[in-house]
Amino acid sequence: MPLRFTLRQLEYFAALGEGGGVAAAARRLNVSAPSVSVAVAQLEAEMGVPLFLRRPAQALALTPTGRQLLAEARRLLAAAEALSPAGGGAVAGPLAVGCLKTFAQLVLPGLRRGFEAAHPAVRLRQAEMDHADLIDRLLVGEVDLGLSYDLALPQDVDFAPLATLPPMVMLPGGHPLAAKGLLTLHDLAKEPMVFLDLPYSGAYFLQLFEAAGLRPRIGERTRDMSVLRTLVGNGYGYTIVNLQSRQADAPDSTPLAFVPLASGLRPLRLGLMAVAGGFAQGALAAFRDHALAEVAARWLPGCVPPEGWAAV
């Protein structure tokens, strides 16, 4: 017997699946809370399985079937929106964007604000995570877009580059090497390094040294970018980064200095990821186009543009 459910039920289910509870989903949809509850209950009855775990005094959580249906519901809603002649081609619907946590606080809110102003009918939800988790959640449909680097990308993920970012050295403000106009990895070999110990990102930094026949002298490790900046500012060593924040100091106001590394080292490309073919969908394509235009005109929000960059 074929399943019988409506796009409206899928829309209400997707809004609830994005988190925040029934009341939050109702506010995003501009409907009553009972309408959301009834639509989801009807969808569960038609599916014949629970889509949410309902536990006393705890937030709703998607079941495994619910997580799978959420990914499919988002794709179906996006396709339906693209086919609809109503709305004059306006972009609408839910959009979940995941961002690499090392630069999410710098880049994503600025891109999001401009996008939402241009496309008010899109309900955007953001999440911050490391690169490995971002790819996993993208492939299972928990996020629609990923904003990260071009590291270890699976074949079934499309990548839209936004910016090419050469590595640079972050140093304590008063460090002797901070007075140099250009550094090499050999300049750093005997200095202690504060290492950003995250999946893929950490491997990228180590590979820079390995390609030069060197090994960094790691003195401190952290998985938090703010802690990394503060450790460097307090003199625990240098680190290597690919983005320079417009905030010149560490979070505790200790001074930082940024010095370019000699050319020839592999840069990182920052860009948007979607499952293969995903950029053909309305909201995903619109966010990609918005991000490309913003970076071309103003560089990455919250970041210092590289030397020689000019707005298009």
Sine and cosine of phi, psi and omega as CSV:
sin_phi,cos_phi,sin_psi,cos_psi,sin_omega,cos_omega
0.00,0.00,0.77,-0.63,-0.04,-1.00
-0.93,0.36,0.52,-0.85,0.07,-1.00
-0.95,0.31,0.57,-0.82,0.01,-1.00
-0.81,-0.59,0.97,-0.24,0.10,-1.00
-0.55,-0.83,0.28,-0.96,-0.10,-0.99
-0.95,-0.31,0.34,-0.94,0.11,-0.99
-0.88,0.47,-0.54,0.84,0.02,-1.00
-0.89,0.45,-0.67,0.74,0.04,-1.00
-0.89,0.46,-0.66,0.75,0.04,-1.00
-0.90,0.44,-0.62,0.79,0.02,-1.00
-0.90,0.43,-0.69,0.72,0.01,-1.00
-0.92,0.39,-0.65,0.76,0.04,-1.00
-0.89,0.46,-0.69,0.72,-0.01,-1.00
-0.89,0.45,-0.65,0.76,0.02,-1.00
-0.89,0.45,-0.65,0.76,0.03,-1.00
-0.94,0.33,-0.60,0.80,0.00,-1.00
-0.92,0.39,-0.34,0.94,0.03,-1.00
-0.96,0.27,-0.12,0.99,0.10,-0.99
0.99,-0.17,0.27,-0.96,0.03,-1.00
0.98,-0.18,-0.18,0.98,0.06,-1.00
1.00,-0.03,0.07,-1.00,-0.08,-1.00
-0.90,0.44,-0.69,0.72,-0.04,-1.00
-0.89,0.46,-0.68,0.74,0.01,-1.00
-0.91,0.41,-0.66,0.75,0.03,-1.00
-0.89,0.46,-0.65,0.76,0.00,-1.00
-0.90,0.44,-0.64,0.77,0.02,-1.00
-0.90,0.43,-0.67,0.74,0.00,-1.00
-0.90,0.44,-0.56,0.83,-0.04,-1.00
-1.00,0.01,-0.20,0.98,-0.06,-1.00
0.87,0.48,0.70,0.72,0.06,-1.00
-0.74,-0.67,0.03,-1.00,0.01,-1.00
-0.99,0.15,0.45,-0.89,0.05,-1.00
-0.87,0.50,-0.68,0.73,0.04,-1.00
-0.86,0.50,-0.52,0.85,0.02,-1.00
-0.89,0.46,-0.65,0.76,0.03,-1.00
-0.91,0.41,-0.74,0.67,-0.03,-1.00
-0.86,0.51,-0.70,0.71,-0.03,-1.00
-0.91,0.41,-0.70,0.72,-0.03,-1.00
-0.88,0.48,-0.67,0.74,-0.02,-1.00
-0.94,0.35,-0.64,0.77,0.04,-1.00
-0.88,0.47,-0.66,0.75,0.03,-1.00
-0.90,0.43,-0.63,0.78,0.02,-1.00
-0.91,0.41,-0.66,0.75,0.04,-1.00
-0.89,0.45,-0.64,0.77,0.02,-1.00
-0.90,0.44,-0.63,0.77,0.00,-1.00
-0.94,0.34,-0.63,0.77,0.01,-1.00
-0.95,0.32,-0.49,0.87,0.01,-1.00
0.99,0.13,0.17,0.99,0.02,-1.00
-0.61,-0.79,0.47,-0.88,0.09,-1.00
-0.94,0.33,0.61,-0.79,0.04,-1.00
-0.97,-0.23,-0.29,0.96,0.02,-1.00
-0.74,-0.67,0.55,-0.83,0.18,-0.98
-1.00,0.05,0.82,-0.57,-0.03,-1.00
-0.91,-0.42,0.96,-0.28,-0.04,-1.00
-0.85,-0.52,0.65,-0.76,-0.04,-1.00
-0.83,0.56,0.71,-0.70,0.09,-1.00
0.89,0.45,0.32,0.95,0.05,-1.00
-0.78,-0.63,0.46,-0.89,0.01,-1.00
-0.92,0.39,0.45,-0.89,0.08,-1.00
-0.88,0.47,0.62,-0.78,0.04,-1.00
-0.74,-0.68,0.66,-0.75,0.02,-1.00
-0.93,0.37,0.65,-0.76,0.16,-0.99
-0.98,0.22,0.19,-0.98,0.08,-1.00
-0.82,0.57,-0.66,0.76,0.06,-1.00
-0.91,0.42,-0.61,0.79,0.03,-1.00
-0.90,0.45,-0.65,0.76,0.03,-1.00
-0.89,0.45,-0.65,0.76,0.01,-1.00
-0.91,0.41,-0.68,0.74,-0.01,-1.00
-0.92,0.39,-0.56,0.83,0.00,-1.00
-0.87,0.49,-0.69,0.72,0.02,-1.00
-0.88,0.47,-0.69,0.72,-0.01,-1.00
-0.94,0.34,-0.59,0.80,0.00,-1.00
-0.89,0.45,-0.66,0.75,0.01,-1.00
-0.88,0.47,-0.69,0.73,0.01,-1.00
-0.90,0.43,-0.66,0.75,-0.02,-1.00
-0.92,0.38,-0.66,0.75,0.02,-1.00
-0.91,0.42,-0.64,0.77,0.03,-1.00
-0.91,0.42,-0.66,0.75,0.02,-1.00
-0.91,0.41,-0.65,0.76,0.02,-1.00
-0.90,0.43,-0.63,0.77,0.03,-1.00
-0.90,0.44,-0.64,0.77,0.00,-1.00
-0.92,0.39,-0.53,0.85,-0.02,-1.00
-0.99,0.14,-0.35,0.94,-0.12,-0.99
-0.95,0.32,0.78,-0.63,0.06,-1.00
-0.98,0.22,-0.26,0.97,-0.04,-1.00
-0.96,0.28,0.45,-0.89,0.11,-0.99
1.00,0.04,0.06,1.00,0.09,-1.00
0.88,0.48,0.50,0.86,0.01,-1.00
0.99,0.12,0.18,0.98,0.00,-1.00
-0.90,0.43,0.60,-0.80,0.04,-1.00
-0.99,0.10,0.74,-0.68,-0.06,-1.00
-0.49,-0.87,0.17,-0.98,0.09,-1.00
0.97,-0.26,0.01,-1.00,-0.01,-1.00
-0.98,0.22,0.52,-0.86,0.06,-1.00
-0.54,-0.84,0.89,-0.45,0.01,-1.00
-0.97,-0.23,0.86,-0.51,-0.04,-1.00
-0.90,-0.44,0.85,-0.52,0.11,-0.99
-0.98,-0.18,0.58,-0.81,-0.07,-1.00
-0.70,-0.71,0.60,-0.80,0.09,-1.00
-0.86,0.52,0.78,-0.62,-0.18,-0.98
-0.94,0.34,-0.25,0.97,-0.01,-1.00
-0.94,0.33,-0.44,0.90,0.02,-1.00
-0.77,-0.64,0.16,0.99,-0.04,-1.00
-0.84,0.54,-0.65,0.76,-0.06,-1.00
-0.93,0.37,-0.36,0.93,0.00,-1.00
-1.00,0.03,-0.70,0.71,-0.27,-0.96
-0.98,-0.19,-0.72,0.69,-0.22,-0.98
-0.93,0.37,-0.73,0.69,-0.03,-1.00
-0.84,0.54,-0.63,0.78,0.02,-1.00
-0.91,0.40,-0.69,0.73,0.06,-1.00
-0.90,0.44,-0.65,0.76,-0.03,-1.00
-0.90,0.43,-0.69,0.72,-0.07,-1.00
-0.87,0.49,-0.73,0.69,0.01,-1.00
-0.91,0.42,-0.61,0.79,0.01,-1.00
-0.91,0.41,-0.71,0.70,-0.01,-1.00
-0.91,0.42,-0.54,0.84,0.06,-1.00
-0.91,0.41,-0.60,0.80,0.00,-1.00
-0.98,0.18,-0.45,0.89,-0.07,-1.00
-0.73,-0.68,0.95,0.31,-0.09,-1.00
-0.91,0.42,-0.29,0.96,-0.01,-1.00
-0.99,0.11,-0.08,1.00,0.05,-1.00
-1.00,0.03,0.73,-0.69,0.06,-1.00
-0.98,-0.19,0.99,-0.13,-0.10,-1.00
-1.00,-0.06,0.71,-0.71,0.07,-1.00
-0.82,-0.57,0.72,-0.70,-0.04,-1.00
-0.90,-0.45,0.42,-0.91,0.07,-1.00
-0.54,-0.84,0.49,-0.87,-0.02,-1.00
-0.88,-0.48,0.67,-0.74,-0.07,-1.00
-0.28,-0.96,0.11,-0.99,0.07,-1.00
-0.99,0.15,0.15,-0.99,-0.16,-0.99
-0.90,0.44,-0.67,0.74,-0.02,-1.00
-0.89,0.45,-0.71,0.71,0.01,-1.00
-0.91,0.42,-0.60,0.80,0.00,-1.00
-0.88,0.47,-0.70,0.72,0.02,-1.00
-0.91,0.42,-0.69,0.73,0.01,-1.00
-0.86,0.51,-0.72,0.70,-0.06,-1.00
-0.95,0.31,-0.48,0.88,0.08,-1.00
-0.92,0.39,-0.67,0.74,-0.07,-1.00
-0.94,0.33,-0.44,0.90,0.02,-1.00
-0.99,-0.11,0.06,1.00,0.09,-1.00
1.00,0.09,0.19,0.98,0.03,-1.00
-0.97,0.23,-0.40,0.92,0.19,-0.98
-0.77,-0.63,0.49,-0.87,-0.02,-1.00
-1.00,-0.02,-0.58,0.81,-0.02,-1.00
-0.75,-0.66,0.54,-0.84,0.13,-0.99
-0.85,-0.53,0.68,-0.73,0.06,-1.00
-0.92,-0.38,0.95,-0.31,-0.11,-0.99
-0.31,-0.95,-0.33,-0.94,0.00,-1.00
-0.98,-0.18,0.23,-0.97,-0.02,-1.00
-1.00,0.06,0.89,0.46,-0.04,-1.00
-0.91,-0.41,0.81,-0.58,0.12,-0.99
0.76,0.65,0.77,0.64,-0.03,-1.00
-0.99,0.16,0.78,-0.63,0.06,-1.00
-0.91,0.42,0.34,-0.94,-0.02,-1.00
-0.91,0.42,-0.45,0.89,-0.04,-1.00
-1.00,-0.05,0.40,0.91,0.08,-1.00
-0.85,-0.53,0.79,-0.61,0.09,-1.00
-1.00,0.01,0.57,-0.82,-0.04,-1.00
-0.80,-0.60,0.80,-0.60,0.05,-1.00
-0.93,-0.36,0.97,-0.22,-0.07,-1.00
-0.93,0.36,0.63,-0.77,0.06,-1.00
-0.94,-0.33,-0.59,0.81,-0.08,-1.00
-0.39,-0.92,0.57,-0.82,0.10,-0.99
-0.98,-0.20,0.80,-0.60,-0.19,-0.98
-0.82,-0.57,0.97,-0.24,0.07,-1.00
-0.95,0.32,0.47,-0.88,0.02,-1.00
-0.95,0.32,0.49,-0.87,0.07,-1.00
-0.63,-0.78,0.23,-0.97,-0.05,-1.00
-0.97,-0.22,0.75,-0.66,0.16,-0.99
-0.98,-0.22,0.79,-0.61,-0.08,-1.00
-0.76,-0.65,0.34,-0.94,0.20,-0.98
-0.88,0.48,0.55,-0.84,-0.10,-0.99
-0.82,0.57,-0.59,0.81,-0.05,-1.00
-0.99,-0.11,0.19,0.98,-0.05,-1.00
-0.93,0.37,0.63,-0.78,0.00,-1.00
-0.83,0.57,-0.58,0.81,-0.01,-1.00
-0.94,0.34,-0.30,0.95,-0.03,-1.00
-0.92,0.39,-0.34,0.94,-0.01,-1.00
-0.99,0.15,-0.19,0.98,-0.02,-1.00
-0.98,0.18,0.52,-0.86,0.02,-1.00
-1.00,0.09,-0.29,0.96,-0.04,-1.00
-0.40,-0.92,0.66,-0.75,-0.01,-1.00
-0.85,-0.53,0.35,-0.94,0.13,-0.99
-0.87,-0.49,0.24,-0.97,0.06,-1.00
-0.90,0.44,-0.50,0.87,0.05,-1.00
-0.91,0.41,-0.53,0.85,0.08,-1.00
-0.89,0.46,-0.46,0.89,-0.11,-0.99
-0.99,-0.10,-0.22,0.98,-0.20,-0.98
-0.83,0.55,-0.58,0.82,-0.05,-1.00
-1.00,-0.10,-0.05,1.00,-0.01,-1.00
-1.00,0.01,0.53,-0.85,0.08,-1.00
-0.94,0.35,0.62,-0.79,-0.03,-1.00
-0.93,-0.37,0.68,-0.74,0.20,-0.98
-1.00,-0.09,0.91,-0.41,-0.22,-0.98
-0.99,-0.17,0.79,-0.61,0.10,-1.00
-0.99,0.13,0.98,-0.21,-0.21,-0.98
-1.00,-0.05,0.94,0.34,0.02,-1.00
-0.88,-0.48,0.47,-0.88,0.04,-1.00
-0.84,0.55,0.65,-0.76,0.04,-1.00
0.94,0.34,-0.77,0.64,0.03,-1.00
-0.88,0.48,-0.73,0.68,0.01,-1.00
-0.88,0.48,-0.65,0.76,0.02,-1.00
-0.90,0.44,-0.60,0.80,0.03,-1.00
-0.87,0.48,-0.72,0.70,-0.02,-1.00
-0.91,0.42,-0.65,0.76,0.02,-1.00
-0.91,0.42,-0.60,0.80,-0.01,-1.00
-0.91,0.41,-0.49,0.87,0.07,-1.00
-0.86,0.51,-0.70,0.71,0.00,-1.00
-0.95,0.31,-0.67,0.74,-0.02,-1.00
-0.87,0.50,-0.63,0.78,0.00,-1.00
-0.90,0.43,-0.41,0.91,0.03,-1.00
-0.99,-0.11,0.12,0.99,-0.02,-1.00
0.95,0.32,0.47,0.88,-0.05,-1.00
-0.84,-0.54,0.24,-0.97,0.11,-0.99
-0.71,-0.70,0.81,-0.59,-0.02,-1.00
-0.94,0.34,0.46,-0.89,0.05,-1.00
-0.99,-0.11,1.00,0.03,-0.11,-0.99
-0.97,0.24,0.86,-0.50,0.01,-1.00
-0.97,-0.23,-0.55,0.83,-0.01,-1.00
-0.67,-0.74,0.52,-0.85,0.06,-1.00
-0.79,-0.61,0.58,-0.81,0.10,-0.99
-0.42,-0.91,0.40,-0.92,0.07,-1.00
-0.95,-0.31,0.08,1.00,-0.08,-1.00
-0.90,-0.43,0.79,-0.61,-0.07,-1.00
-0.92,0.39,-0.61,0.80,0.01,-1.00
-0.92,0.40,-0.65,0.76,0.07,-1.00
-0.90,0.43,-0.65,0.76,0.04,-1.00
-0.83,0.55,-0.75,0.66,-0.02,-1.00
-0.89,0.45,-0.63,0.78,-0.03,-1.00
-0.95,0.32,-0.62,0.78,0.06,-1.00
-0.88,0.47,-0.69,0.72,0.03,-1.00
-0.90,0.44,-0.71,0.70,-0.01,-1.00
-0.86,0.50,-0.49,0.87,0.00,-1.00
-1.00,-0.03,0.17,0.98,0.17,-0.99
1.00,0.03,0.30,0.95,0.00,-1.00
-0.99,0.14,-0.03,1.00,0.04,-1.00
0.60,-0.80,-0.08,-1.00,0.07,-1.00
-0.99,-0.15,0.14,-0.99,0.22,-0.98
-0.56,-0.83,0.20,-0.98,0.05,-1.00
-0.92,-0.40,0.73,-0.69,0.00,-1.00
-0.71,-0.70,0.22,-0.98,0.06,-1.00
-0.88,-0.47,-0.12,0.99,0.06,-1.00
-0.78,-0.63,0.66,-0.76,0.06,-1.00
-0.93,-0.38,0.88,-0.48,0.02,-1.00
-0.93,0.37,0.49,-0.87,0.11,-0.99
-0.93,0.36,-0.31,0.95,0.10,-0.99
-0.98,0.21,0.93,-0.37,-0.15,-0.99
-0.96,0.28,-0.44,0.90,-0.08,-1.00
-0.97,-0.24,0.24,-0.97,0.13,-0.99
-0.95,0.32,0.22,-0.98,-0.01,-1.00
-0.84,0.54,-0.45,0.90,0.03,-1.00
-1.00,-0.07,0.26,0.97,0.06,-1.00
0.96,0.26,0.12,0.99,0.13,-0.99
-0.95,0.32,0.61,-0.79,-0.11,-0.99
-0.97,0.24,0.53,-0.85,0.05,-1.00
-0.84,-0.55,0.41,-0.91,0.09,-1.00
-0.75,-0.67,0.55,-0.83,-0.01,-1.00
-0.83,-0.55,0.79,-0.61,-0.03,-1.00
-0.79,-0.62,0.75,-0.66,0.02,-1.00
-0.90,0.44,0.46,-0.89,0.14,-0.99
-0.99,-0.12,0.50,-0.86,0.00,-1.00
-0.82,0.57,0.57,-0.82,-0.05,-1.00
-0.90,0.43,0.24,-0.97,0.00,-1.00
0.97,-0.23,-0.19,0.98,0.04,-1.00
-1.00,0.05,0.54,-0.84,-0.05,-1.00
-0.90,0.43,0.83,-0.55,0.10,-0.99
-0.99,0.15,0.16,-0.99,0.18,-0.98
-0.96,-0.27,0.54,-0.84,0.15,-0.99
-0.97,-0.26,0.81,-0.59,0.09,-1.00
-1.00,-0.08,0.70,-0.71,-0.02,-1.00
-0.22,-0.98,-0.14,-0.99,-0.02,-1.00
-0.97,-0.24,0.64,-0.77,0.03,-1.00
-0.90,-0.43,0.60,-0.80,0.12,-0.99
-0.55,-0.84,0.42,-0.91,0.09,-1.00
-0.87,0.49,0.45,-0.89,-0.10,-1.00
-0.76,0.65,0.80,-0.60,-0.01,-1.00
1.00,0.09,-0.08,1.00,-0.10,-1.00
-0.92,0.40,-0.49,0.87,-0.04,-1.00
-0.95,0.32,-0.09,1.00,0.08,-1.00
-0.98,0.21,-0.24,0.97,-0.03,-1.00
-0.99,0.13,0.50,-0.87,-0.16,-0.99
-0.81,0.59,-0.87,0.50,-0.09,-1.00
-0.92,0.38,-0.60,0.80,-0.01,-1.00
-0.92,0.40,-0.70,0.71,0.02,-1.00
-0.91,0.42,-0.62,0.79,-0.01,-1.00
-0.92,0.40,-0.65,0.76,0.03,-1.00
-0.93,0.38,-0.65,0.76,0.05,-1.00
-0.86,0.51,-0.73,0.68,-0.04,-1.00
-0.91,0.42,-0.62,0.78,0.04,-1.00
-0.89,0.45,-0.71,0.70,-0.03,-1.00
-0.90,0.44,-0.68,0.74,0.03,-1.00
-0.87,0.50,-0.69,0.72,-0.01,-1.00
-0.92,0.39,-0.65,0.76,-0.01,-1.00
-0.90,0.43,-0.70,0.71,-0.02,-1.00
-0.92,0.40,-0.64,0.77,0.01,-1.00
-0.90,0.43,-0.56,0.83,-0.07,-1.00
-1.00,0.01,-0.57,0.82,-0.16,-0.99
-0.72,-0.70,0.11,0.99,-0.10,-0.99
0.91,0.42,-0.12,-0.99,-0.06,-1.00
-0.96,0.28,0.75,-0.66,0.00,-1.00
-0.82,0.57,0.68,-0.74,0.07,-1.00
0.98,0.22,0.05,1.00,-0.11,-0.99
-0.83,-0.55,0.47,-0.88,0.05,-1.00
-0.99,0.13,0.79,-0.61,0.01,-1.00
-0.94,0.35,0.46,-0.89,0.02,-1.00
-0.93,0.37,0.36,-0.93,0.00,-1.00
-0.86,0.51,0.72,-0.69,0.02,-1.00
1.00,-0.03,-0.12,0.99,-0.01,-1.00
-0.95,0.31,0.61,-0.79,0.07,-1.00
-0.66,-0.75,0.60,-0.80,0.00,-1.00
-0.91,0.41,0.59,-0.81,0.03,-1.00
-0.97,0.23,0.00,0.00,0.00,0.00
